[in-house]
Amino acid sequence: MDQPDPKSLDPITVEVVRHKLDGIANEMEATLFRSAFSTIVKEARDASASLFTVEGETLAQAIAIPIHLTTLIPMVKAVLESFPREEMRDGDAYLLNDPYTAGGTHLPDFAVVTPIFHDGEVIALAAALAHHQDVGGMTPGSTPTNATEIYQEGIRVAPMKLVDAGNYDHRLVRTLRLNVRLADIFNGDLNAQLAACKIGQRRIQELADKLGAKMTKAIFADLLDRSERLTRAAISALPDGEYQYVDFLDNDGIDLDIPIRIEVKAVIKGDSIAFDFTGTNAQVRGPFNCMPSGALCGACFAVRAIGGSDIPTNGGCFRPIQMVLPVGSLVNPLEPAPLGCRTATIKRLTGVILGAVRQAAPKKIPADSAAQLVNVDYGGTVPGHGRFVMTQVLVSGSGASMGADGVDVIETDATNTGNVPVESVEMESPFRIHRLGIAPDSGGAGKQRGGLGCYEDIELLEGEVTLSYRGERHFHAPAGADGGLPGEKSFAYIIRADQSKEIIKSKIVTKMNKGDRLVFQTAGGGGFGKPEQRDRKLLAQDLFDGKVSQERAIDIYKLKEADRDCSRQLPA
């Protein structure tokens, strides 16, 4: 059926629908959070929701996790390839998680995808993705840092029908429950995803009832085309050229003394941009490989940073992007390479992409963020708690920009989860957190200071648990820009009950027993501009707030006695 001429569309109606779609995606997300059972979803908010066109292009995204939102693109396409929309029925829902056959990035991320019908026709798709607390595998939490093949990381599900015309497949769910450590929590989060998709279905159907399916789909197409035009215009404003950048992961979790190189060449030509990872490390033995959708996430994030927030975020924004991802490399591995800890890789490659683009757009892209998302999984069977699995997510400092300091302890780039509150940790696990706070002097010095990281000291009170600790930035600090200094590196160690100290080389899978304490600090972001150029009043505020020590102020910022006459009294 022919669509209306875009020139005939009322621009006010189009703009109202644009915001309506964003609102629907965010309502889906809120439903998912409110309905979830697991701490990692209801507290850390490690879940996302999107709407898609019938062709599989992103229509609208919740304010959620960039990794999830780009991962859903190949996952939805995998559903459409396995279940052509001509064969879909109202009330269907599809389930998938496998990176190699279903477009996913790692096994804990299960997606639920549902078709949205109007008058017997599929007019859109709703999708919800959640990081499940446990999906089996060799360690509780299903992200072992020492896995050497994907079979050790949990259950794999190719695109399958979870609900058939409204009929729930209880046999499939029973099979899944047998393969996970927390069956009821897994089931609860899965149902929360179905509820989120149901909201998306209902709201899009209401929209089509008002506008008609023909007009609704025409507006969808117009919104994507407009985002493409605006994004291409933003890219065209940058100087053509080739821009390279390199950074490193600490190791792959197996060979702890071998750094992993991530290199990109950003090629800007006219209104398109390409990202070439030819210089990046070959795939590694450990679980830090990532699928092509992970690299796409970094590219999409960078392009959205170039474009600005006034451009609607949808599949049109991503059309100007080309990717070069060598087969058998860290960013395009061959099966059965493990992938469970791919978040660290995606965050680093996103930082590398931003570092390359910064050369073309220095006013828009800050110094390197620490881009460290510490993932700590604890699990076991403990008296008084029974079987439990808990994930802690703690973050680091962002890089300073040309006009502002970095932000302390914040998610950056490809991730957007929240710190799990102390109260939740202590209620749902046999742990006590002795200290949790901002780490002074961790931000890179500069005219604009890098954001600070954080520290934690957590003790096991009862029993024995398995600990999987995934760190980064222990050996490679985030770089500053324009004369700014690097952020401070991170560190981690275990103080055993007998007071012996065990240094962690960025990653470890080990046991903790009663009285053992895990102590770690995350990295700070890079500084921007020369430290001696920092405004003395801002430096005084840093000293007053305890973010910069007196020694650092004197040695690095070149604080002088005469500079003490500021708006705030400096500490003695």
Salt bridges, closest charged atoms under 4 A:
GLU15 OE2 - ARG18 NH1 3.01
GLU15 OE2 - HIS19 NE2 3.24
GLU15 OE1 - ARG226 NH2 3.09
GLU27 OE2 - ARG203 NH2 2.88
ASP46 OD1 - HIS68 NE2 3.41
ASP46 OD2 - HIS131 ND1 3.56
GLU57 OE1 - ARG319 NH2 2.86
ASP92 OD2 - LYS161 NZ 3.56
ASP98 OD1 - ARG156 NE 2.68
ASP109 OD2 - HIS68 NE2 3.55
ASP109 OD2 - HIS106 NE2 3.39
ASP109 OD1 - HIS131 ND1 3.58
ASP109 OD2 - ARG342 NH2 2.78
ASP119 OD2 - HIS118 ND1 3.48
GLU121 OE2 - LYS217 NZ 2.45
ASP134 OD2 - ARG181 NH1 2.89
ASP164 OD1 - ARG89 NH2 2.59
ASP164 OD1 - LYS161 NZ 3.62
ASP184 OD1 - ARG177 NH2 2.82
GLU206 OE2 - ARG203 NH1 3.42
ASP209 OD1 - HIS118 NE2 2.89
ASP225 OD1 - ARG319 NH1 2.92
GLU228 OE2 - ARG232 NE 3.01
GLU228 OE1 - ARG319 NH1 2.83
GLU242 OE1 - LYS265 NZ 3.89
ASP247 OD2 - ARG473 NH2 3.13
ASP250 OD1 - HIS476 ND1 3.48
ASP255 OD1 - ARG285 NH2 2.92
ASP257 OD1 - LYS505 NZ 2.91
GLU263 OE1 - ARG261 NH2 2.90
ASP271 OD1 - ARG232 NH1 3.38
GLU335 OE2 - ARG156 NH2 2.83
ASP368 OD1 - ARG358 NH2 3.35
ASP405 OD2 - ARG449 NH2 3.72
ASP405 OD2 - ARG534 NH2 2.79
ASP408 OD1 - ARG449 NH1 3.66
ASP408 OD2 - LYS547 NZ 2.66
GLU411 OE1 - LYS347 NZ 3.96
ASP413 OD1 - LYS347 NZ 2.99
ASP441 OD1 - ARG552 NE 4.00
ASP457 OD2 - ARG517 NH2 2.55
GLU459 OE1 - HIS434 NE2 2.57
GLU462 OE2 - LYS514 NZ 4.00
GLU472 OE1 - ARG348 NH2 3.79
GLU472 OE2 - LYS507 NZ 2.51
GLU488 OE2 - ARG552 NH1 3.65
GLU502 OE1 - ARG496 NH2 2.73
ASP516 OD2 - ARG496 NH1 2.91
ASP542 OD2 - ARG449 NE 3.22
ASP542 OD2 - ARG534 NH2 3.03
GLU561 OE1 - ARG564 NE 3.55
ASP563 OD2 - ARG536 NH1 3.69
